[in-house]
Amino acid sequence: MPSNDDFHAGERALQRRWGTSTLWDAARRERLLWDHLPDWVQPRIAAAPFFFLATSDATGRCDCSFKGGGPGLVRILDARRFAFPDFDGNGAFMSLGNLQQNPQVGCLFIDFGDGARLRVNGRATLLEGEAADRLFPGQDRAVVVDVELVVPNCARHIPALRPAAAESWGAA
């Protein structure tokens, strides 16, 4: 079970200041924060067609990327690890470049159908060549995330959305 150390001093100070520390203390007591992917969470993540990946470089400059590929994009390796392929994007390698300097990641999974969302924080490792191909045949690169903290969130403020035709913002 995660400990108070999962919240740094700034987070704890604001929890006290704005009256939510009791809520998060109860969440820890009731085991609503996890250091692994509970059994009931694993199929939801494995079925997710996309997620958002947050990374930062050694100086703290952040990047948040959309990672999509349809259901099965994420492969659950075990209760403490999952993997996803790195598809060719714009060639900037912002996420993977950040991982070379700082392996900490935040992953946000949202089901816009029912509003369920799940935050997964961990340490990422880049796999290349045969190691990536073994997990995702035909892929040159993949990322394995070692889970450190899983935080479920309520559906409040998540709009009900449905798939629509893709449109371009003018970017290549």
Backbone torsions as a table, in degrees:
resi	resn	phi	psi	omega
1	MET	NA	136.5	177.0
2	PRO	-59.5	158.3	-178.2
3	SER	-116.3	-179.0	175.8
4	ASN	-58.0	-23.2	179.9
5	ASP	-65.1	-15.2	178.5
6	ASP	-71.5	-13.1	174.4
7	PHE	-115.7	126.1	179.2
8	HIS	-78.8	173.1	-173.7
9	ALA	-57.1	-37.8	179.3
10	GLY	-65.6	-42.0	178.0
11	GLU	-65.1	-46.2	180.0
12	ARG	-61.9	-40.3	179.7
13	ALA	-61.6	-43.1	179.6
14	LEU	-72.3	-32.5	174.8
15	GLN	-60.8	-43.1	177.6
16	ARG	-67.6	-46.1	-176.4
17	ARG	-61.1	-40.2	-175.4
18	TRP	-106.2	16.6	168.5
19	GLY	73.6	27.2	178.1
20	THR	-111.7	2.9	-178.0
21	SER	-64.2	-35.0	178.0
22	THR	-61.9	-41.8	178.3
23	LEU	-59.5	-48.1	-177.0
24	TRP	-75.1	-29.1	172.6
25	ASP	-63.8	-42.4	178.1
26	ALA	-65.1	-39.8	178.7
27	ALA	-59.6	-40.6	177.5
28	ARG	-66.9	-44.6	-179.7
29	ARG	-62.3	-40.3	-177.3
30	GLU	-84.0	5.3	179.1
31	ARG	59.6	43.9	177.0
32	LEU	-94.2	2.6	171.1
33	LEU	-119.6	137.5	-173.9
34	TRP	-128.4	155.9	173.4
35	ASP	-105.3	18.2	179.8
36	HIS	-154.4	173.6	176.5
37	LEU	-93.8	106.8	178.7
38	PRO	-57.5	155.3	-177.6
39	ASP	-52.0	-42.2	-175.6
40	TRP	-72.7	-19.0	-179.9
41	VAL	-82.7	-33.9	-172.5
42	GLN	-56.1	-46.7	179.3
43	PRO	-64.5	-32.3	179.0
44	ARG	-66.0	-43.8	179.2
45	ILE	-66.6	-42.6	-179.6
46	ALA	-63.8	-27.1	-179.8
47	ALA	-90.8	-7.7	-176.8
48	ALA	-64.7	130.1	178.0
49	PRO	-80.0	-12.1	-178.4
50	PHE	-163.0	167.3	169.9
51	PHE	-158.5	171.6	177.8
52	PHE	-109.5	133.5	-177.5
53	LEU	-115.1	121.3	176.6
54	ALA	-105.5	132.3	177.2
55	THR	-136.5	167.0	171.7
56	SER	-148.1	155.1	178.8
57	ASP	-83.9	-173.6	-176.7
58	ALA	-64.2	-23.5	-179.5
59	THR	-94.1	-2.9	179.4
60	GLY	96.4	0.9	175.5
61	ARG	-65.8	126.0	-172.3
62	CYS	-96.8	156.9	172.6
63	ASP	-143.3	140.7	174.6
64	CYS	-128.2	125.3	-175.9
65	SER	-122.8	145.5	171.4
66	PHE	-83.1	128.5	176.3
67	LYS	-118.2	111.6	-177.6
68	GLY	-128.5	160.1	179.6
69	GLY	176.3	5.9	-179.9
70	GLY	90.8	168.6	178.4
71	PRO	-54.8	137.7	-176.3
72	GLY	94.5	0.0	177.0
73	LEU	-55.2	-42.7	-178.1
74	VAL	-100.8	131.9	176.4
75	ARG	-108.8	124.6	175.9
76	ILE	-79.6	121.1	179.4
77	LEU	-89.8	-40.4	173.4
78	ASP	-167.8	-173.7	-174.5
79	ALA	-66.0	-13.5	-177.8
80	ARG	-118.7	4.0	-178.1
81	ARG	-147.1	141.8	170.4
82	PHE	-140.3	164.0	-177.0
83	ALA	-137.3	156.6	173.4
84	PHE	-146.8	150.1	179.6
85	PRO	-78.0	153.8	171.9
86	ASP	-100.3	109.9	177.7
87	PHE	-86.0	151.0	175.5
88	ASP	-59.0	129.5	177.4
89	GLY	-119.5	-125.5	-178.0
90	ASN	-88.3	-0.6	177.5
91	GLY	81.8	3.9	179.2
92	ALA	-79.3	-24.4	179.7
93	PHE	53.4	43.0	-178.9
94	MET	-65.4	-47.7	179.9
95	SER	-65.3	-52.1	-178.0
96	LEU	-65.1	-35.9	176.3
97	GLY	-62.3	-42.4	176.6
98	ASN	-61.7	-40.1	-179.6
99	LEU	-62.5	-26.4	177.3
100	GLN	-67.4	-26.3	-179.3
101	GLN	-102.5	-29.5	-174.5
102	ASN	-150.0	110.3	-175.2
103	PRO	-78.1	-5.1	-178.1
104	GLN	-70.7	132.9	179.0
105	VAL	-133.6	157.2	169.8
106	GLY	-126.1	129.8	180.0
107	CYS	-118.6	132.1	179.6
108	LEU	-118.0	117.0	177.5
109	PHE	-106.1	126.8	179.5
110	ILE	-129.0	131.4	171.1
111	ASP	-102.9	102.5	-176.6
112	PHE	-71.7	-10.1	176.4
113	GLY	-72.4	-47.5	-179.1
114	ASP	-113.9	-0.5	176.4
115	GLY	82.2	0.0	179.9
116	ALA	-65.1	138.8	175.5
117	ARG	-140.9	151.3	-174.8
118	LEU	-143.9	130.1	175.3
119	ARG	-104.6	132.4	178.8
120	VAL	-128.3	119.4	177.2
121	ASN	-107.2	146.3	179.4
122	GLY	-174.2	-166.0	179.4
123	ARG	-115.7	130.6	-176.0
124	ALA	-104.7	147.5	175.6
125	THR	-127.8	132.1	178.2
126	LEU	-86.3	129.2	173.4
127	LEU	-107.5	142.6	178.8
128	GLU	-131.8	160.1	174.1
129	GLY	61.3	-132.1	-175.5
130	GLU	-59.4	-37.3	-179.5
131	ALA	-62.1	-41.2	177.9
132	ALA	-70.5	-42.4	-178.2
133	ASP	-63.2	-33.3	177.9
134	ARG	-63.1	-38.4	179.2
135	LEU	-79.8	-40.4	-175.9
136	PHE	-135.3	89.7	-176.7
137	PRO	-50.2	131.3	179.5
138	GLY	89.7	-5.3	-179.2
139	GLN	-99.0	136.2	178.8
140	ASP	-82.3	-25.1	-176.5
141	ARG	-137.7	147.3	173.8
142	ALA	-149.1	161.7	179.4
143	VAL	-123.2	132.5	173.6
144	VAL	-108.4	130.5	178.7
145	VAL	-109.6	123.1	171.7
146	ASP	-89.1	115.6	-173.7
147	VAL	-70.1	132.6	175.7
148	GLU	-115.3	-36.7	-177.8
149	LEU	-151.0	131.3	176.8
150	VAL	-120.3	126.0	-177.9
151	VAL	-126.7	111.5	173.9
152	PRO	-78.9	149.0	177.6
153	ASN	-126.0	156.1	177.8
154	CYS	-73.2	166.1	-177.7
155	ALA	-84.1	-3.6	-179.6
156	ARG	-56.2	137.4	178.4
157	HIS	75.0	3.9	175.5
158	ILE	-96.2	115.5	-178.7
159	PRO	-72.5	149.2	173.5
160	ALA	-77.3	118.9	-178.6
161	LEU	-123.6	161.9	175.2
162	ARG	-136.1	155.2	-179.6
163	PRO	-60.0	145.1	177.3
164	ALA	-135.6	168.5	178.2
165	ALA	-62.4	141.2	-180.0
166	ALA	-71.1	142.3	175.2
167	GLU	-129.5	151.3	179.2
168	SER	-95.9	143.1	173.5
169	TRP	-91.9	10.0	179.3
170	GLY	95.8	-4.2	178.7
171	ALA	-83.3	151.0	179.4
172	ALA	-73.4	NA	NA
